[in-house]
């Protein structure tokens, strides 16, 4: 039997929060078959730590991957290759 992760998510306390604008929690989840990165901020920093009220932001994993791939893809052109290499 295959485990169904659809419409489930998990978040954890952010380990490397360096400013108030960084999320308090991060994680991943699947909503309607689409995988998302999740960022969450406490709405009340002084609120109950065991049941905080949160504001969420979702980014599709595939969209983030494609943006990263475009940013790191080298800008090589045909003239960058030398066809006279003897191997």
C-alpha positions, -999 to 999 in steps of 0.1 A, spaced: 0 0 0 14 34 -10 13 62 15 -8 92 4 8 126 12 -19 145 -6 -34 174 14 -8 170 42 21 192 53 47 195 81 65 225 94 93 229 119 107 258 138 132 277 116 168 271 128 184 300 111 160 329 116 182 361 114 156 389 112 120 394 121 111 392 84 124 356 81 98 329 88 94 314 122 86 279 107 94 263 74 84 230 58 68 212 28 34 199 19 13 186 -9 -20 203 -18 -42 187 -45 -12 168 -58 11 198 -60 42 200 -37 48 233 -19 74 249 3 58 264 33 69 295 53 50 305 84 52 335 107 37 339 142 10 364 141 16 372 178 52 368 189 41 367 225 13 342 219 10 306 231 41 288 219 23 254 219 -5 266 196 6 298 178 -16 316 154 2 316 120 3 334 87 14 311 58 31 316 24 32 288 -1 56 284 -31 54 256 -56 84 233 -54 86 229 -92 85 267 -98 113 273 -73 134 245 -89 129 260 -124 138 295 -112 170 282 -95 179 261 -126 176 292 -148 198 312 -124 226 287 -124 224 276 -160 255 287 -178 250 311 -207 270 291 -232 268 298 -269 279 277 -299 310 298 -304 321 288 -269 329 253 -282 360 245 -302 353 217 -327 390 213 -334 397 196 -301 414 163 -310 393 139 -288 
